[in-house]
C-alpha cells in the first residue's frame, strides 16, 4: 500500500477531511436561531440535524471504525442505523454552534491520528456485517464522501433560504 498514487490519494483525502469543519464554521457562523431548526423544503433535515449528525458519525460511526481498524486485527464493523439519531439524541434541543465546535475538535483529533498512519497501515481492514472487507483507505474515502454529501446539502439548504 505504499504506491505513490495511493499515498497521493490518501493525502488528498486528508485535505478534504480538513475542509468540512472550516466550511461549517464559516458558513453557519452567526446563523439566526430560527434558521437552525427550520425544516427546509429541499432537504428532510434542518441544519441543526446535519451538524450533530456529522459530529455523531465522527464519534460513533466512521471515526470509531477507523480507530478500530487501526487498533484491532480485522474487527467486525456491524451495520449501524443512524436514521433514529435525531430523535433519540434530541438534536432539536442542541446548540448548533456547540455542535460545530465539538465536531471540529473530534475531526482534528481523528486527523492527527490519520496523519501518523504508515503506508502499510492503509491496507488494514475490518469486516462488515455482510462479510466483505473494507480497508483503512476505503473507510477514509467513505468519510470524505459523507462530508461531501453534507457540505452539498447544507449549501443547498442555505441557497433555498436565500431564495436562490
C-alpha positions in Angstrom: 0.0 0.0 0.0 2.9 2.4 -0.5 2.4 3.1 -4.2 2.9 6.8 -4.8 -0.5 7.2 -6.3 -2.2 5.6 -3.3 -0.2 7.8 -1.0 -1.2 10.9 -3.0 -4.9 9.9 -2.9 -4.7 9.4 0.8 -3.0 12.8 1.3 -5.8 14.4 -0.8 -8.5 12.7 1.3 -6.9 14.1 4.4 -7.0 17.6 2.9 -10.7 17.0 2.1 -11.4 15.9 5.7 -9.9 19.2 6.9 -12.5 21.2 4.9 -15.9 20.3 6.5 -15.3 21.9 9.9 -14.0 25.0 8.3 -16.9 25.1 5.9 -19.5 24.7 8.7 -17.8 27.4 10.9 -17.6 29.9 8.1 -21.0 29.1 6.5 -23.1 28.8 9.6 -21.5 31.3 12.0 -24.0 33.8 13.4 -27.0 32.0 11.9 -30.2 33.1 13.5 -31.7 30.6 16.0 -34.8 30.1 13.9 -32.8 29.0 10.8 -31.0 26.2 12.7 -34.2 24.2 13.3 -36.2 25.2 10.2 -37.2 22.2 8.1 -36.0 23.1 4.6 -38.1 22.4 1.5 -35.2 20.8 -0.3 -34.0 18.5 2.4 -35.5 16.3 5.1 -33.2 17.6 7.8 -32.7 21.0 9.3 -29.2 22.4 9.6 -29.1 21.5 13.3 -29.5 17.9 12.4 -26.8 18.0 9.8 -24.3 19.5 12.3 -25.0 17.0 15.0 -25.2 14.1 12.6 -21.7 14.7 11.2 -20.5 15.0 14.8 -22.0 11.7 15.9 -20.8 10.0 12.7 -17.3 11.2 13.7 -17.6 9.7 17.2 -19.8 6.7 16.8 -19.5 5.6 13.1 -16.7 6.5 10.8 -14.2 7.7 13.4 -14.9 4.7 15.6 -14.5 2.3 12.6 -11.2 3.9 11.6 -9.9 3.7 15.2 -10.9 0.1 15.5 -9.3 -0.9 12.1 -6.1 0.8 13.3 -6.0 -0.8 16.8 -7.6 -4.3 16.2 -6.9 -7.1 13.9 -9.8 -7.4 11.3 -12.5 -6.1 13.7 -16.1 -6.7 12.9 -17.8 -3.5 11.8 -21.5 -4.2 12.2 -24.1 -2.1 10.3 -25.4 0.9 12.2 -28.7 2.6 11.8 -28.4 6.3 12.1 -31.9 7.3 11.0 -33.2 7.4 14.6 -30.4 9.5 15.9 -32.1 12.9 15.6 -35.0 11.9 17.9 -33.0 9.5 20.1 -30.3 12.1 20.7 -32.6 15.1 20.8 -30.8 17.1 18.1 -33.6 19.6 18.1 -32.7 20.6 21.7 -29.0 21.1 21.0 -27.0 24.2 20.1 -25.7 24.4 16.5 -22.6 26.4 17.3 -21.6 24.0 20.0 -22.1 21.1 17.6 -19.7 22.7 15.1 -17.1 23.2 17.8 -17.5 19.7 19.1 -17.3 18.3 15.6 -14.2 20.4 14.7 -12.5 19.1 17.9 -13.3 15.5 17.1 -12.2 15.9 13.5 -8.9 17.5 14.5 -8.2 14.5 16.8 -9.0 12.0 14.1 -6.9 13.9 11.5 -4.0 13.9 13.9 -4.2 10.1 14.1 -4.7 9.7 10.4 -1.6 11.8 9.6 0.5 9.4 11.7 -0.6 6.4 9.7 2.2 4.5 8.0 1.6 3.5 4.3 1.4 -0.2 5.3 -1.5 0.5 7.6 -3.7 1.7 4.7 -4.4 -1.9 3.9 -5.5 -2.8 7.4 -9.1 -4.0 7.1 -12.3 -4.5 9.1 -15.1 -6.9 8.2 -18.6 -5.6 7.5 -21.7 -7.3 8.7 -22.1 -8.9 5.2 -18.7 -10.4 5.4 -17.0 -8.1 3.0 -13.8 -6.3 3.9 -13.1 -2.5 3.9 -9.6 -1.2 4.4 -8.5 2.0 6.1 -8.2 3.8 2.8 -11.7 2.8 1.9 -13.0 4.0 5.3 -11.3 7.3 4.9 -12.8 7.7 1.4 -16.3 6.8 2.8 -15.9 9.6 5.4 -14.8 12.1 2.7 -17.8 11.2 0.6 -20.1 11.6 3.6 -18.5 15.0 4.2 -19.1 16.0 0.5 -22.7 14.9 0.7 -23.4 17.0 3.8 -21.4 20.0 2.5 -23.6 20.0 -0.6 -26.8 19.5 1.3 -26.0 22.4 3.8 -25.2 24.6 0.8 -28.4 23.7 -0.9 -30.4 24.5 2.2 -28.8 27.9 2.5 -29.4 28.6 -1.2 -33.1 27.8 -0.5 -33.2 30.1 2.4 -31.7 32.9 0.3 -34.2 32.2 -2.5 -31.6 31.2 -5.0 
